[in-house]
Amino acid sequence: MIINFIDFLKERLQSVKIGFYIAVAVMVVWSIVGVDTHHAHTWMEAHIPGFWSIFSLLSCAVFIYFARWFGSSGIMTREDYYDN
């Protein structure tokens, strides 16, 4: 079931990317229009529109990059590792 869903998303990769870009844009617009920054906890919250949306997107990108680097640096091994 999950494999079929992943294959479905892979076949429509351009649409998935566009959907994520639209979702991020909606979050940024909502944080500009709908969030009251009068009681912000930090300077960045109060003065950078969409700070938490941008922060979370960049954090996820850094986490994915680190996980790929960590995996390729020695954790991932060939599939027949335990057969020998």
ZANU-634835 format. One record per residue: x, z, y of N, C-alpha, C in turn; residue number from 1. Coordinates in steps of 0.02 Angstrom, whole numbers, plus 50000, padded with zeros to 5 digits. Last residue first. Example, Ala and Ser with C-alpha at 12.3 -4.5 7.8 and 13.67 -1.06 7.14 Angstrom:
2
<n.x = 50642	n.z = 50354	n.y = 49888	ca.x = 50684	ca.z = 50357	ca.y = 49947	c.x = 50645	c.z = 50394	c.y = 50002	k = 2>
<n.x = 50660	n.z = 50390	n.y = 49716	ca.x = 50615	ca.z = 50390	ca.y = 49775	c.x = 50660	c.z = 50390	c.y = 49835	k = 1>
//
This chain:
84
<n.x = 51364	n.z = 50216	n.y = 49347	ca.x = 51433	ca.z = 50218	ca.y = 49320	c.x = 51453	c.z = 50287	c.y = 49300	k = 84>
<n.x = 51242	n.z = 50238	n.y = 49407	ca.x = 51243	ca.z = 50206	ca.y = 49341	c.x = 51312	c.z = 50211	c.y = 49309	k = 83>
<n.x = 51249	n.z = 50284	n.y = 49535	ca.x = 51240	ca.z = 50335	ca.y = 49482	c.x = 51241	c.z = 50304	c.y = 49412	k = 82>
<n.x = 51265	n.z = 50163	n.y = 49607	ca.x = 51314	ca.z = 50217	ca.y = 49612	c.x = 51309	c.z = 50266	c.y = 49554	k = 81>
<n.x = 51193	n.z = 50049	n.y = 49626	ca.x = 51210	ca.z = 50066	ca.y = 49558	c.x = 51262	c.z = 50123	c.y = 49556	k = 80>
<n.x = 51180	n.z = 50030	n.y = 49765	ca.x = 51123	ca.z = 50053	ca.y = 49727	c.x = 51140	c.z = 50076	c.y = 49656	k = 79>
<n.x = 51311	n.z = 50098	n.y = 49870	ca.x = 51280	ca.z = 50044	ca.y = 49831	c.x = 51226	c.z = 50073	c.y = 49785	k = 78>
<n.x = 51266	n.z = 50208	n.y = 50004	ca.x = 51311	ca.z = 50184	ca.y = 49952	c.x = 51276	c.z = 50130	c.y = 49913	k = 77>
<n.x = 51264	n.z = 50297	n.y = 50154	ca.x = 51235	ca.z = 50244	ca.y = 50114	c.x = 51287	c.z = 50219	c.y = 50064	k = 76>
<n.x = 51360	n.z = 50382	n.y = 50211	ca.x = 51305	ca.z = 50410	ca.y = 50173	c.x = 51274	c.z = 50357	c.y = 50128	k = 75>
<n.x = 51457	n.z = 50315	n.y = 50286	ca.x = 51475	ca.z = 50342	ca.y = 50221	c.x = 51418	c.z = 50371	c.y = 50181	k = 74>
<n.x = 51419	n.z = 50252	n.y = 50400	ca.x = 51486	ca.z = 50281	ca.y = 50399	c.x = 51503	c.z = 50314	c.y = 50333	k = 73>
<n.x = 51289	n.z = 50213	n.y = 50399	ca.x = 51338	ca.z = 50163	ca.y = 50380	c.x = 51409	c.z = 50191	c.y = 50376	k = 72>
<n.x = 51226	n.z = 50331	n.y = 50442	ca.x = 51212	ca.z = 50304	ca.y = 50376	c.x = 51265	c.z = 50255	c.y = 50353	k = 71>
<n.x = 51276	n.z = 50344	n.y = 50571	ca.x = 51290	ca.z = 50396	ca.y = 50522	c.x = 51279	c.z = 50370	c.y = 50452	k = 70>
<n.x = 51222	n.z = 50229	n.y = 50631	ca.x = 51295	ca.z = 50238	ca.y = 50628	c.x = 51313	c.z = 50289	c.y = 50574	k = 69>
<n.x = 51085	n.z = 50257	n.y = 50615	ca.x = 51114	ca.z = 50197	ca.y = 50585	c.x = 51190	c.z = 50204	c.y = 50578	k = 68>
<n.x = 51076	n.z = 50375	n.y = 50691	ca.x = 51059	ca.z = 50376	ca.y = 50619	c.x = 51087	c.z = 50315	c.y = 50583	k = 67>
<n.x = 51112	n.z = 50329	n.y = 50819	ca.x = 51153	ca.z = 50379	ca.y = 50785	c.x = 51139	c.z = 50380	c.y = 50710	k = 66>
<n.x = 51004	n.z = 50240	n.y = 50843	ca.x = 51073	ca.z = 50216	ca.y = 50843	c.x = 51118	c.z = 50264	c.y = 50805	k = 65>
<n.x = 50896	n.z = 50331	n.y = 50839	ca.x = 50900	ca.z = 50277	ca.y = 50790	c.x = 50971	c.z = 50249	c.y = 50786	k = 64>
<n.x = 50930	n.z = 50413	n.y = 50950	ca.x = 50924	ca.z = 50442	ca.y = 50883	c.x = 50929	c.z = 50388	c.y = 50829	k = 63>
<n.x = 50922	n.z = 50320	n.y = 51054	ca.x = 50986	ca.z = 50353	ca.y = 51039	c.x = 50985	c.z = 50382	c.y = 50969	k = 62>
<n.x = 50785	n.z = 50289	n.y = 51046	ca.x = 50835	ca.z = 50237	ca.y = 51038	c.x = 50903	c.z = 50266	c.y = 51021	k = 61>
<n.x = 50728	n.z = 50414	n.y = 51075	ca.x = 50717	ca.z = 50383	ca.y = 51009	c.x = 50768	c.z = 50329	c.y = 50996	k = 60>
<n.x = 50772	n.z = 50430	n.y = 51207	ca.x = 50792	ca.z = 50478	ca.y = 51155	c.x = 50783	c.z = 50449	c.y = 51086	k = 59>
<n.x = 50706	n.z = 50324	n.y = 51272	ca.x = 50779	ca.z = 50324	ca.y = 51267	c.x = 50804	c.z = 50372	c.y = 51214	k = 58>
<n.x = 50573	n.z = 50370	n.y = 51256	ca.x = 50594	ca.z = 50305	ca.y = 51230	c.x = 50669	c.z = 50302	c.y = 51222	k = 57>
<n.x = 50577	n.z = 50494	n.y = 51322	ca.x = 50563	ca.z = 50492	ca.y = 51251	c.x = 50583	c.z = 50425	c.y = 51220	k = 56>
<n.x = 50607	n.z = 50452	n.y = 51455	ca.x = 50651	ca.z = 50498	ca.y = 51419	c.x = 50640	c.z = 50494	c.y = 51344	k = 55>
<n.x = 50494	n.z = 50375	n.y = 51486	ca.x = 50560	ca.z = 50344	ca.y = 51484	c.x = 50609	c.z = 50387	c.y = 51444	k = 54>
<n.x = 50398	n.z = 50477	n.y = 51480	ca.x = 50391	ca.z = 50416	ca.y = 51439	c.x = 50458	c.z = 50382	c.y = 51431	k = 53>
<n.x = 50445	n.z = 50568	n.y = 51574	ca.x = 50442	ca.z = 50587	ca.y = 51504	c.x = 50432	c.z = 50528	c.y = 51458	k = 52>
<n.x = 50437	n.z = 50490	n.y = 51696	ca.x = 50500	ca.z = 50518	ca.y = 51671	c.x = 50497	c.z = 50533	c.y = 51597	k = 51>
<n.x = 50345	n.z = 50420	n.y = 51773	ca.x = 50349	ca.z = 50407	ca.y = 51701	c.x = 50411	c.z = 50435	c.y = 51669	k = 50>
<n.x = 50437	n.z = 50426	n.y = 51921	ca.x = 50374	ca.z = 50408	ca.y = 51889	c.x = 50385	c.z = 50391	c.y = 51815	k = 49>
<n.x = 50526	n.z = 50559	n.y = 51975	ca.x = 50536	ca.z = 50497	ca.y = 51937	c.x = 50470	c.z = 50480	c.y = 51901	k = 48>
<n.x = 50488	n.z = 50681	n.y = 52036	ca.x = 50509	ca.z = 50624	ca.y = 52077	c.x = 50521	c.z = 50559	c.y = 52040	k = 47>
<n.x = 50449	n.z = 50780	n.y = 51946	ca.x = 50412	ca.z = 50772	ca.y = 52009	c.x = 50428	c.z = 50707	c.y = 52045	k = 46>
<n.x = 50539	n.z = 50774	n.y = 51841	ca.x = 50468	ca.z = 50767	ca.y = 51829	c.x = 50430	c.z = 50749	c.y = 51892	k = 45>
<n.x = 50659	n.z = 50804	n.y = 51909	ca.x = 50648	ca.z = 50737	ca.y = 51879	c.x = 50574	c.z = 50724	c.y = 51865	k = 44>
<n.x = 50648	n.z = 50937	n.y = 51942	ca.x = 50649	ca.z = 50887	ca.y = 51996	c.x = 50633	c.z = 50818	c.y = 51968	k = 43>
<n.x = 50532	n.z = 51024	n.y = 51834	ca.x = 50598	ca.z = 51000	ca.y = 51853	c.x = 50592	c.z = 50949	c.y = 51910	k = 42>
<n.x = 50398	n.z = 51058	n.y = 51824	ca.x = 50448	ca.z = 51108	ca.y = 51809	c.x = 50518	c.z = 51088	c.y = 51831	k = 41>
<n.x = 50260	n.z = 51026	n.y = 51934	ca.x = 50313	ca.z = 51003	ca.y = 51890	c.x = 50367	c.z = 51056	c.y = 51881	k = 40>
<n.x = 50140	n.z = 51039	n.y = 52001	ca.x = 50167	ca.z = 51097	ca.y = 51965	c.x = 50221	c.z = 51076	c.y = 51916	k = 39>
<n.x = 50114	n.z = 50913	n.y = 52051	ca.x = 50120	ca.z = 50969	ca.y = 52098	c.x = 50152	c.z = 51030	c.y = 52065	k = 38>
<n.x = 50087	n.z = 50806	n.y = 51976	ca.x = 50157	ca.z = 50828	ca.y = 51976	c.x = 50168	c.z = 50886	c.y = 52026	k = 37>
<n.x = 49961	n.z = 50763	n.y = 51872	ca.x = 49973	ca.z = 50801	ca.y = 51933	c.x = 50044	c.z = 50829	c.y = 51931	k = 36>
<n.x = 49934	n.z = 50603	n.y = 51809	ca.x = 49966	ca.z = 50667	ca.y = 51799	c.x = 49981	c.z = 50700	c.y = 51866	k = 35>
<n.x = 49880	n.z = 50475	n.y = 51832	ca.x = 49837	ca.z = 50529	ca.y = 51806	c.x = 49869	c.z = 50597	c.y = 51799	k = 34>
<n.x = 49977	n.z = 50386	n.y = 51887	ca.x = 49910	ca.z = 50393	ca.y = 51916	c.x = 49875	c.z = 50458	c.y = 51895	k = 33>
<n.x = 50096	n.z = 50401	n.y = 51814	ca.x = 50099	ca.z = 50393	ca.y = 51887	c.x = 50031	c.z = 50411	c.y = 51917	k = 32>
<n.x = 50055	n.z = 50410	n.y = 51683	ca.x = 50093	ca.z = 50466	ca.y = 51710	c.x = 50099	c.z = 50461	c.y = 51786	k = 31>
<n.x = 49991	n.z = 50286	n.y = 51670	ca.x = 49952	ca.z = 50347	ca.y = 51666	c.x = 49989	c.z = 50407	c.y = 51696	k = 30>
<n.x = 50103	n.z = 50203	n.y = 51678	ca.x = 50051	ca.z = 50198	ca.y = 51729	c.x = 50008	c.z = 50262	c.y = 51728	k = 29>
<n.x = 50171	n.z = 50245	n.y = 51562	ca.x = 50203	ca.z = 50252	ca.y = 51628	c.x = 50150	c.z = 50250	c.y = 51683	k = 28>
<n.x = 50077	n.z = 50211	n.y = 51463	ca.x = 50098	ca.z = 50281	ca.y = 51472	c.x = 50130	c.z = 50292	c.y = 51540	k = 27>
<n.x = 50071	n.z = 50073	n.y = 51481	ca.x = 50010	ca.z = 50112	ca.y = 51492	c.x = 50029	c.z = 50186	c.y = 51502	k = 26>
<n.x = 50202	n.z = 50039	n.y = 51443	ca.x = 50179	ca.z = 50025	ca.y = 51511	c.x = 50117	c.z = 50067	c.y = 51528	k = 25>
<n.x = 50198	n.z = 50075	n.y = 51308	ca.x = 50244	ca.z = 50110	ca.y = 51353	c.x = 50222	c.z = 50100	c.y = 51426	k = 24>
<n.x = 50102	n.z = 49982	n.y = 51264	ca.x = 50089	ca.z = 50054	ca.y = 51257	c.x = 50134	c.z = 50094	c.y = 51303	k = 23>
<n.x = 50167	n.z = 49861	n.y = 51289	ca.x = 50105	ca.z = 49876	ca.y = 51324	c.x = 50090	c.z = 49951	c.y = 51321	k = 22>
<n.x = 50272	n.z = 49874	n.y = 51198	ca.x = 50286	ca.z = 49869	ca.y = 51269	c.x = 50225	c.z = 49885	c.y = 51311	k = 21>
<n.x = 50198	n.z = 49875	n.y = 51078	ca.x = 50236	ca.z = 49934	ca.y = 51098	c.x = 50254	c.z = 49932	c.y = 51172	k = 20>
<n.x = 50145	n.z = 49743	n.y = 51081	ca.x = 50101	ca.z = 49802	ca.y = 51080	c.x = 50136	c.z = 49865	c.y = 51101	k = 19>
<n.x = 50262	n.z = 49668	n.y = 51075	ca.x = 50220	ca.z = 49664	ca.y = 51134	c.x = 50173	c.z = 49724	c.y = 51138	k = 18>
<n.x = 50303	n.z = 49704	n.y = 50944	ca.x = 50345	ca.z = 49719	ca.y = 51003	c.x = 50304	c.z = 49719	c.y = 51067	k = 17>
<n.x = 50196	n.z = 49651	n.y = 50871	ca.x = 50210	ca.z = 49723	ca.y = 50868	c.x = 50252	c.z = 49743	c.y = 50928	k = 16>
<n.x = 50210	n.z = 49515	n.y = 50896	ca.x = 50149	ca.z = 49550	ca.y = 50918	c.x = 50159	c.z = 49625	c.y = 50919	k = 15>
<n.x = 50333	n.z = 49493	n.y = 50833	ca.x = 50326	ca.z = 49480	ca.y = 50905	c.x = 50264	c.z = 49516	c.y = 50932	k = 14>
<n.x = 50303	n.z = 49522	n.y = 50698	ca.x = 50351	ca.z = 49563	ca.y = 50735	c.x = 50344	c.z = 49554	c.y = 50810	k = 13>
<n.x = 50219	n.z = 49492	n.y = 50588	ca.x = 50194	ca.z = 49489	ca.y = 50657	c.x = 50238	c.z = 49530	c.y = 50704	k = 12>
<n.x = 50286	n.z = 49516	n.y = 50472	ca.x = 50262	ca.z = 49448	ca.y = 50483	c.x = 50239	c.z = 49438	c.y = 50555	k = 11>
<n.x = 50303	n.z = 49654	n.y = 50481	ca.x = 50362	ca.z = 49610	ca.y = 50486	c.x = 50341	c.z = 49538	c.y = 50500	k = 10>
<n.x = 50173	n.z = 49700	n.y = 50459	ca.x = 50203	ca.z = 49709	ca.y = 50524	c.x = 50264	c.z = 49664	c.y = 50534	k = 9>
<n.x = 50159	n.z = 49662	n.y = 50323	ca.x = 50111	ca.z = 49637	ca.y = 50374	c.x = 50141	c.z = 49643	c.y = 50444	k = 8>
<n.x = 50259	n.z = 49740	n.y = 50266	ca.x = 50264	ca.z = 49667	ca.y = 50264	c.x = 50218	c.z = 49635	c.y = 50316	k = 7>
<n.x = 50200	n.z = 49865	n.y = 50289	ca.x = 50265	ca.z = 49849	ca.y = 50320	c.x = 50276	c.z = 49774	c.y = 50320	k = 6>
<n.x = 50085	n.z = 49852	n.y = 50209	ca.x = 50079	ca.z = 49864	ca.y = 50281	c.x = 50144	c.z = 49846	c.y = 50318	k = 5>
<n.x = 50142	n.z = 49838	n.y = 50082	ca.x = 50101	ca.z = 49784	ca.y = 50110	c.x = 50093	c.z = 49791	c.y = 50185	k = 4>
<n.x = 50200	n.z = 49963	n.y = 50072	ca.x = 50242	ca.z = 49904	ca.y = 50072	c.x = 50204	c.z = 49844	c.y = 50100	k = 3>
<n.x = 50091	n.z = 50047	n.y = 50066	ca.x = 50134	ca.z = 50050	ca.y = 50125	c.x = 50179	c.z = 49989	c.y = 50130	k = 2>
<n.x = 50041	n.z = 50000	n.y = 49941	ca.x = 50000	ca.z = 50000	ca.y = 50000	c.x = 50043	c.z = 50000	c.y = 50063	k = 1>
//
